[in-house]
Amino acid sequence: MPQYKLGEVEFRFANLIWTHEPLSSGTLVKLAERELKWKKSTTYTILRRLCERGIFQNRDGIVSSLCTKKEYYAIQSEQFVDETFSGSLPQFLSAFSSRKKLSPEEIAKIQELIDQYRG
């Protein structure tokens, strides 16, 4: 399984790609220089690492994602529940709602999701 965990700086870089993809590697270098103050070599080093981890690809100088931002968030959520609550979504929801009162809108949305999975 690819390693999808990103550090803070990697996440900011990934956001540049997700926001502007598909984009040329040259455009990405300019964006990273402007937004992150990175040199060209830093951009290519981090891009290579993220490509090796299966998050992005750089084909013929065009950079695009293999894992969308939505998929990334889903994987991170899944990993958090697995690691912290032994994979139990009910335990997570119980812990989460014990300190934060759910709004009627949130409850309705959760119920909608449950109903979708039922059937």
C-alpha positions in Angstrom: 0.0 0.0 0.0 1.4 3.4 -1.0 2.4 5.8 1.9 -0.2 8.6 1.7 0.8 10.5 4.8 2.1 13.9 4.0 4.0 16.3 6.2 2.9 20.0 6.4 5.2 21.2 3.7 4.4 18.2 1.4 0.7 18.9 1.9 1.1 22.5 0.9 3.0 21.3 -2.2 0.4 18.7 -3.0 -2.3 21.4 -2.7 -0.5 23.3 -5.5 -0.7 20.3 -7.7 -4.3 19.4 -6.8 -5.4 23.0 -7.4 -3.7 23.4 -10.8 -3.5 19.9 -12.3 -2.8 18.8 -14.8 0.2 21.2 -15.1 3.6 21.1 -16.7 6.5 20.5 -14.4 7.9 23.9 -15.5 4.7 25.6 -14.3 4.9 23.6 -11.1 8.5 24.9 -10.5 7.3 28.5 -11.0 4.4 28.0 -8.6 6.5 26.3 -6.0 9.1 29.2 -6.3 6.3 31.8 -5.9 4.2 30.1 -3.2 6.8 28.1 -1.2 10.0 29.9 -2.0 11.5 26.7 -3.3 14.4 26.2 -5.8 13.8 24.1 -8.9 15.9 21.2 -7.4 13.7 21.2 -4.2 10.5 21.0 -6.3 11.8 18.1 -8.4 13.1 16.3 -5.3 9.8 16.5 -3.5 7.8 15.7 -6.6 9.9 12.6 -7.2 9.3 11.4 -3.6 5.5 12.0 -3.9 5.5 10.2 -7.3 7.4 7.2 -5.8 4.8 7.1 -3.0 2.0 6.8 -5.6 0.3 10.2 -4.9 1.3 12.0 -8.2 2.7 11.2 -11.5 5.0 13.1 -13.9 4.5 11.8 -17.4 6.2 13.5 -20.3 6.6 16.6 -18.1 2.9 16.8 -17.2 2.1 16.5 -13.4 -1.2 15.0 -12.3 -2.5 13.2 -9.3 -3.0 9.5 -8.9 -4.7 10.2 -5.5 -7.2 13.1 -5.5 -7.4 15.4 -2.5 -10.8 13.8 -1.6 -9.2 10.4 -1.8 -6.3 11.6 0.3 -8.7 12.9 3.0 -10.6 9.6 3.0 -7.4 7.6 3.4 -6.2 9.8 6.2 -9.6 9.5 8.0 -9.6 5.8 7.6 -6.0 5.5 8.9 -6.8 7.7 11.9 -9.9 5.6 12.8 -7.9 2.4 12.3 -4.9 3.5 14.4 -6.8 5.3 17.2 -10.1 3.4 17.5 -9.1 0.0 16.2 -11.1 0.6 13.1 -14.4 1.3 14.9 -16.3 4.1 13.4 -19.0 4.0 16.2 -16.2 4.4 18.8 -14.8 7.4 16.9 -18.2 9.0 16.6 -18.9 8.4 20.3 -15.6 10.0 21.3 -16.1 12.9 18.8 -19.6 13.7 19.9 -18.8 13.4 23.6 -17.1 16.8 23.5 -18.7 18.5 20.6 -22.4 18.6 20.3 -23.6 17.6 16.8 -25.8 20.1 15.1 -29.2 19.0 13.6 -27.6 19.5 10.2 -24.7 17.2 11.0 -27.0 14.6 12.5 -29.1 14.7 9.3 -26.1 14.3 7.1 -24.8 11.4 9.1 -28.2 9.8 8.9 -28.3 10.4 5.2 -24.9 8.6 4.8 -26.2 5.7 6.9 -29.3 5.4 4.8 -27.2 5.4 1.6 -25.1 2.5 2.8 -28.1 0.5 4.0 -29.5 0.4 0.7 
